[in-house]
Amino acid sequence: MTGIRLHAPAPGWALEADVVVIGSGVAGLTAALRCAAAGAKVTVVTKARLDDGSTRWAQGGIAAALGDGDTPGQHLDDTLVAGAGLCDEAAVRFLVTEGPAAVRRLIATGARFDTSDETGEILLTREGGHHRRRIAHAGGDATGAEISRALVEAVRAAGIETVENALVLDLLKDADGRAAGVTLHVMGEGRRDGVGAVRAPAVVLATGGMGQVFSATTNPAVSTGDGVALALRAGAEVSDLEFVQFHPTVLWLGPDAEGQQPLVSEAVRGEGAHLVDADGVRFMLGQHELAELAPRDIVAKAIMRRMRERDAEHMYLDARHFGARMWETRFPTILAACRAHGIDPVTEPIPVAPAAHYASGGVRTDLRGRTTVPGLYACGEVACTGVHGANRLASNSLLEGLVFAERIAADVTGPGRPGGLGNPGDPGTSTASAAPAAPTPHAPAAESALVAPEARFAIQRVMTTGAGVLRSAASLAEAATRLTRLHATAADELAREGKTAEPSVETWETTNLLLVARVLVAAAQRREETRGCHWREDHPERDDAAWHRHLLVALRPDRTLAVRTTDTPAFPATIAPLPETESYQ
């Protein structure tokens, strides 16, 4: 057991459950609903309000083979191509074959997708990398908001306990090293506030992404990599963290814009919008057979190349030919966002540039969502299931959260599962009233030195400059040096003087950001090739001979990083130990 935890006060209150789910997006709420339906006592912990996760920001839709002539096999092929050789084919096969039924169950839960006035059939669109129309959408371009609404209503109707405005801190473990719950800090005053604990034999991480590690991102402010950081401190492996997808078309708000930026959905290109430079030239023609609908990594790279060639800060997305009615009915959210920033897509092209959007890697799991720590599960963007490989196919993220959340619920509540849930002969029996194995939240363990909140902007600038869309040995080395300096300064103060930054939400978030930044840079340094959304200027070609494999990273007790590669593109079993083969500070 790694035995590293954040410096924080001891828990002052506690809840007990069979399952604690951290996060309230499509993955977290689906896992909660399915576990509760099987008879488990579930507690959902979420960092803001129940409906405030990344899911509600998803514009384009959810991909599944629902249309005439489409098949799971075709969806699989498109996913594998986008993943640039690093998808786990078994995971993708589960995704595409279980996906259509999972979407129908989502509809049965209450989600309302856009349908044809004539036939009543679900309307489907195309996005980058898809050869068929298979993207179901809602409210034109408000799919995530509709899915979030339906799931939140279902969770409330089911009476599932929720703890809102709570930052998860660390994993609790029992004497055998199994997950036994989490510590968390509730912000504000109420029935529960300050640091507390939820004790449960099954912990599901569904905390979303880590986009806030960069200066400009489409992610909300809560996306600070908390789940990945918790898993690392708990001894879990993470994988593929170097593969950060930069969405090609994010509304450009100026060179100094920071924080969450408005997304211009891929579905706009799916309906026929063109990428052009300042002279109106469609530069994607001839770049790929799908032109503007090429996979995201290809489009983002093409935009960056054109920006360099023209010494420009952005390109343009031209959809003036849609007309006002189509903009108002199909893309009302994007239209409103553009107009709020003084741009009218009906009459002028939209300035766009790539920005951090999605982490294709994360906490490594098997096909049941199990991590390398017994009792700890992960799904959604925080997880690395193997579905996305080196580059996520558009609109597969919502589907992945849905499908793998259901797989986790089946594992948690099946026969012989954590805490006795679903033991043979007594399916669905809740064990929350029984005392769980004693957790060891404050057993002898190394505390992680906290990083002052002021370092957050320094981390973001370092990552944007050194590990953004364009990377090189020199830029990554400089980023690693600066991140190591921040880490060492905090660690030295704790070791020499017993001092660390004052515990607070902002301090814990900044500490988490620094840890995931260090892992991302270490992995990006090791992968000396260009593949998917990892672009090394000094190694511009894909190198299957050396790099047709994954990087696995774990945190050692001395807080250095153990990094190794897999022997093949397949992941080893999640119970495999991680040899200490290489160190990064």
Buried (B, 14 or more C-beta within 10 A) or exposed (E): BBBBBBBBEEBEEBBBBBBBBBBBBBBBBBBBBBBBBBBBBBBBBBBBEBBBBBBBBBBBBBBBBBBEEBBBEBBBBBBBBBBBBBBBBBBBBBBBBBBBEBBEBBBEBBBEBBEEEEEEEBBBBBBBBBBBBBBBBBBBBBBBBBBBBBBBBBBEEEEBBBBBBBBBBBBBBBEEBBBBBBBBBBBEEEEBBBBBBBBBBBBBBBBBBBBBBBBBBBBBBBBBBBBBBBBBBBBBBBBBBBBBBBBBBBBBBEEEBBBBBBBBBBBBBBBEBBBBBEEEEBBBEEBBEBBBBBBBBBBBBBBBEBBEEBEBEBBBBBBBEBEEEBBBEBBBBBBEBBEEBEBEBBEEBBBBBBBBBBBBBBBBBBBBBBBBBBBBBBBBBBBBBBBBBBBBBBBBBBBBBBBBBBBBBBBBBBEEBBBBBBBEEEEBBBBBEEEBBEBBBEEEBBEBBBBBBEBBEBBBBBBBBBBBBBBBBEBBEBBBEBBBEBBEBBBEBBEEEEEBBEBBBBBBBBBBBBBBBBBBBBBBBBBEBBBBBBBBEEBEEBBEEEBBBBBBBBBBEEBBBBBBBBEEBEBBEBEEEBEEEBEBB
